[in-house]
Amino acid sequence: MKKIILIEALLGTFILLCITACASIKSVEPKMVGNDRDSHGCIGSAGYQWCKRQNQCERSWILASEKGFANTPEAFNAYCNGAE
């Protein structure tokens, strides 16, 4: 009989803790992927950056391959800002 009472007490405590924990969890709205456009509309999380010379959003590694410059931030900036 004592074992049953002890088990019920422990189970009751466990359930109370679970309910309390669940009630304290705040709902967080997920951040939408690709929802990080810059002032030019380029989506940075997709690898796009604004290129003034091309007058559009570009992926640096693709532009470097197409135009024949090194795939570095410095080379991308030099090309896109017209200081090739």
N, C-alpha and C positions, 0 to 999 in steps of 0.2 A: 504494500500500500504506500509506504514511504517512497519507493522507487517511482511509482506512477505520479505522485504529487511532485516530486523533484523533476521528472521529465516534463510534466505539464508546465511547471514554472520556467524551466529552461527554454522550452518551446515558445512559451508566451513572450519571454524576454527577447528571443531571437526574432519573432514576428514583429514585435514593437520596434526593434532596431531597424529591421528591413523597411518598415513603413516610414519611419522617421528619415532614413537615408533616401528613400525614393522621393519623399516630399521635398527634400532640400535640393534635389538635382534641378538645375535651371535649364530651360530649353534654350539651346543655342542654334540659331539659324545657320545652316551651312553656307560657306562662302562659295559663290558660283565660280567655277573654273573659267578662265578667260575674261573675267570681269575686271580687268586691270588696264584699261586703255589709257594711253597718255594723252597729252594735249593735241596730238596729231591723229589720234585714233589707233595708234599701233598697240598691239597686245604683247606686252613684254613677256608674259608667261609662256607665250607661244614662240618666243625668240625674235619677235619683230622689233625693229628700231627705226626711227625716222632717218631717212637719207635725203638731205636737201638737194643734192646733185641729181638724184633720180626722181625727186619730188613724190616719193611714196615710201611706205613702210617696207623694209627689207629685212631678211634674215642674213646676218653678217657672213656666215659660212657659205651660203649660196652665192651671195654677191661677190665674195672674195674668189670663189671658184670661177664664176662667169667672167669677171673683169681681170683676173690674174694678179691680185695682190694678196699679201699674207693675211691669214685669218687671225688677226689680232685686233683688239679694240683700237689701238693707235692707228693701224692701217685703215680700218673701217672709217674712223673719224676723219683721217686725212683725205680719203677718197670722197666721202660724203660731204665734207665741208669745202671741197674744191681745191685743196692744197695737195694734189696728187704728187 
